[in-house]
Amino acid sequence: MQIPIESLNLQMLNVGIAHHNGDWNWKDVISPFTRIYLVTQGEAKLHLANETINLHQGHLYIIPAHTIHSYECKGVFVHYYLHIYEGYKNETAIFDRYIFPTEVEADDIAERLLRSMCNEHPEAQLPESDPRSYDNTATFTGYVKRYNSMELWQKMRLRSAILMLFSHLMKK
């Protein structure tokens, strides 16, 4: 059974592009939001409970909320990141209904969407890459409030971009 698109309440918390050089090494990260990455340069590793995934340029990755994971990076690694909170109404969450692939090959549309989101929302860039600095109740609540205070047209544009990215994952 499909979820009606209008019942999805996907809220952008953070979006940006991160540049690393061997310094993206975080252990046992777990968050109440979903992470989407698009690698534009270099390589890194994503460690999940039962597998390790090599992150490669030109690929899109998704880590659902509440998934314990770790990162390992030994060199140059550049990626777009998007943090999405699935706010609830009275519906079933999208991750309760569908199993998304962790990795798919990206296309230029995905990169253009993320670049556009970054340009339109520079305030949504993370202050630093250490998850401990932003993955806490006070900061998370602030990000949700920032999203909720946006103009309706901004939310509509963000929701459209997020749904386009999800459609890319859904296609696989």
DAGI-V541872 format. One record per residue. N is the residue number from 1. PHI is phi in radians with two decimals (999 if undefined). BURIAL is # if it has 16 or more other ideal C-beta (glycine too) atoms within 10 Angstrom, else .. Layout:
N;PHI;BURIAL
N;PHI;BURIAL
This chain:
1;999;.
2;-1.46;.
3;-1.60;.
4;-1.08;.
5;-0.98;.
6;-1.16;.
7;-1.56;.
8;-1.32;#
9;-2.10;.
10;-1.60;#
11;-1.96;#
12;-1.35;#
13;-1.70;#
14;-2.47;#
15;-2.65;#
16;-3.13;#
17;-2.14;.
18;-1.97;#
19;-1.99;.
20;-2.22;#
21;-2.47;.
22;1.34;.
23;-2.05;.
24;-1.90;#
25;-2.33;.
26;-2.11;#
27;-1.92;.
28;0.86;.
29;-1.46;#
30;-2.55;.
31;-2.37;#
32;-1.46;.
33;-2.28;#
34;-1.52;#
35;-1.97;#
36;-2.15;#
37;-2.15;#
38;-2.23;#
39;-1.43;#
40;-1.95;#
41;-2.79;.
42;1.43;#
43;-2.49;.
44;-2.71;#
45;-2.18;#
46;-2.02;#
47;-1.79;#
48;-1.85;.
49;-0.97;.
50;-2.09;.
51;-2.79;.
52;-2.03;.
53;-2.02;#
54;-1.42;.
55;-1.56;#
56;-2.14;.
57;-0.98;.
58;1.43;.
59;-2.12;#
60;-1.86;#
61;-2.26;#
62;-2.29;#
63;-2.17;#
64;-1.08;#
65;-0.95;#
66;1.16;.
67;-1.74;#
68;-1.27;.
69;-2.69;#
70;-2.37;.
71;-2.11;#
72;-2.49;#
73;-2.46;#
74;-1.98;.
75;-2.63;.
76;-1.16;.
77;-2.62;#
78;-2.15;#
79;-2.66;#
80;-1.39;#
81;-2.28;#
82;-2.43;#
83;-1.88;#
84;-2.16;#
85;-1.82;#
86;-1.62;#
87;-1.15;.
88;-1.89;.
89;-1.88;.
90;-2.17;.
91;-1.86;.
92;-1.39;.
93;-1.16;#
94;-1.05;#
95;-1.37;.
96;-1.39;.
97;-1.80;.
98;-2.26;.
99;-1.85;.
100;-1.63;#
101;-1.19;.
102;-1.25;#
103;-2.38;#
104;-2.45;#
105;-1.23;.
106;-1.55;#
107;-2.14;.
108;-1.18;.
109;-1.14;.
110;-1.05;#
111;-1.16;.
112;-1.11;.
113;-1.08;#
114;-1.16;#
115;-1.08;.
116;-1.10;.
117;-1.06;#
118;-1.10;#
119;-1.13;.
120;-1.39;.
121;-2.35;#
122;-1.10;.
123;-1.20;.
124;-1.60;#
125;-1.27;.
126;-1.17;#
127;-1.21;.
128;-2.80;.
129;-1.53;#
130;-1.22;.
131;-0.99;#
132;-1.13;.
133;-1.39;.
134;-2.24;#
135;-1.67;#
136;-2.51;.
137;-1.03;.
138;-1.10;.
139;-1.19;.
140;-1.00;#
141;-1.04;.
142;-1.10;.
143;-1.14;#
144;-1.12;#
145;-1.10;.
146;-1.06;#
147;-1.08;#
148;-1.10;.
149;-1.52;.
150;-1.20;.
151;-1.13;.
152;-0.99;.
153;-1.10;.
154;-1.17;.
155;-1.10;.
156;-1.11;.
157;-1.14;#
158;-1.11;#
159;-1.05;#
160;-1.08;.
161;-1.11;#
162;-1.11;#
163;-1.12;.
164;-1.09;.
165;-1.14;#
166;-1.11;#
167;-1.13;.
168;-1.11;#
169;-1.24;#
170;-1.11;.
171;-1.05;.
172;-1.54;.
